[in-house]
């Protein structure tokens, strides 16, 4: 059938009909994902209607996205379908209703898009169908005799859907935990095909049994129909073993792994095998995942049903591993790869039997059953990670450049490591497989250097930039929107990698540092290049950072205003204290009575320093309030003023407390039982200020002049890569 773009539709496909639901739903899902609307379908419930202002924004946002999603689905349906669904106001309910109707039309037997009623003349509120109420109640109560009598009189009832949820009598028996009735139905009353009937949620009775964790019932069904282990559930996405892993059924997962045909899990048969691996990783079943990867190494970078490769998922969880660990792992694994490639399997087996990683012998795990039956030999997470790397690197040698860069999850894993800042994995690629850096691209055709810039990973950027053979090529690349690397540096992504930075001003400072830093490394002509939208890098930076600049200005002014008030208060107090000295003045000479005491000199000096520093602080913060807040000023000008203002304010508070303490010592000399607590209490304001603002002062200094700057972090990456050049 020719593909056409129909007027009013959102996808280049024919309108929804009885025969094209699979293609239609895939296109609609991709459209909703691209528009950031798919979460409306995945969300179980709408947010509560607002009872106060705190929930009003959340509810309005949900209502807007729900309406957009509902509209996209409605305009992609024909008029005959639209007339049936126009009363449905929930996008999720509409999506599920269409799926139930069109995904398995042969099993449904008829088309009815209307939602099931909660009652009616021919309906029963418990079962949904009055003619099956007796059977339903009998099975729920474990009454075999009544169930047998009913099924004998109505043989087709074993394959009928007897509840609103589309469940068969076998589904009901499973949920009622009636093992005897389940065995009787499976062995005597139902055919192999009957066991494959799905309910409205897309679950077979076997799937429901797995979720409930009844292994004996599972064995009955699989003995009757061994092909059930390959039947997909939840719209065909989840095989039985995946369901067992999703729901934490460890023993069932092992059992199903043993009996699932291995050819069904290989990459040539689709994403099922990779899905088993990713779900095993999610469920912390690293032994099962490692075993399957070892049997078929290519699964390490095959995409699963969620378009995630096992390697990418695993890499995303390995931030605890450093470059040294991964490099050491490669040194241990390299001899193994050479032995695997050789025809002498006996030598490889001998090597594994005698090789020891960190004092652990792994021969047992290599030679154990398909899912590692020897529990004493289960590997630690670090050693499992080593074997996963081994499998990936070994299989990588059989792939061509196109497969590595486009088709496989290996590229996805590399970009996951870059995005998450996992330096160890990138170090391994740089050291052993750096030719990959030429070919891998993400969904926007950006290379790894552009990805490092996009996600603000300065160390990784320095490592890749330091490679002489790749630098020129990677710097000159453009993505599918015509952006060069400087455009990427000027783009503030929706999910900012700067969330760990305190304060909008510091975030803005980091953004300016990145843009200026990358600009200094690029060809000057890149500054004037325009992307497909006709924007230069500087225009992209200004446009995408507009809100952050406003937030930075607001944050800076708020901080400066509050500090100005504190500084002015200290300045007033210290000015008054200079003319109200402890002990008073001599009436004859006008000089202070305690003029010649050392404590009085400390009092005067501390008072003067506090007055001068608080005055300086106030003037600096007033200068900040009247400063220009353009992007370039956030790089050094504004942070420098803020550092000076905070430091002088901190110094004025400290000297003010010294002034107070020295005055108290002068007035209460000899009364130590009073002096010690009072002086101790004088340190409380200082400690409070340090806890509130000193960390900010340190962060600002580090991000402006220290190790937090773009160039300092990049230098670390250059040093790392210099060892491998």
Secondary structure, DSSP 8 states (H G I E B T S, - for coil): ------TT-SSSS--B-SS-HHHHHHHHHHHHHHTT-HHHHH-SS-----SSHHHHHHHHHHHHHHHHHHHHHHTTB-HHHHHHHTT---HHHHHHHHHHHHTTHHHH-S---S---S--TT--TTTS-GGGHHHHHHHHTT-HHHHHHHHHH-GGGGGS--STT---HHHHHHHTT-HHHHHHIIIII--TGGGG---TTS--HHHHHHHHT-HHHHHHHHHH-GGGGG--BTTTTB-HHHHHHHTT-HHHHHHHHHHS-GGGGSGGG-SHHHHHHHHHHHTT-HHHHHHHHHH-GGGGGSB-TTS-BHHHHHHTT-TT--HHHHHHHHHHHHHHHHHHHSS-HHHHHHHHHH-EETTEE-HHHHHS-TT---GGG---HHHHHHHHHHHHHHHHTT--HHIIIIISHHHHHHHHHHHHT-HHHHHHHHHH-TTHHHH---TT---HHHHHHHTT-HHHHHHHHT-HHHHHHHHT---TTS--HHHHHT---SS-TTTTSSSHHHHHHHHHHHHHHHHHHS-GGGGG---TTS--HHHHHHHHTHHHHHHHHHHHHHHHHHHHHHHHHHHHHHHHHHTS-TT-B-TTT-SBTTTTSHHHHHHHHHHHHHHHHHHHHHHHHHHHHTS---GGGGTTHHHHHHHHHHHHHHHHHHHHHHHHHHHHHHHTTT-HHHHHHHHHHHHHHHHHHIIIIIHHHHHHHHHHHSTTSHHHHHHHHHHHHHTT-
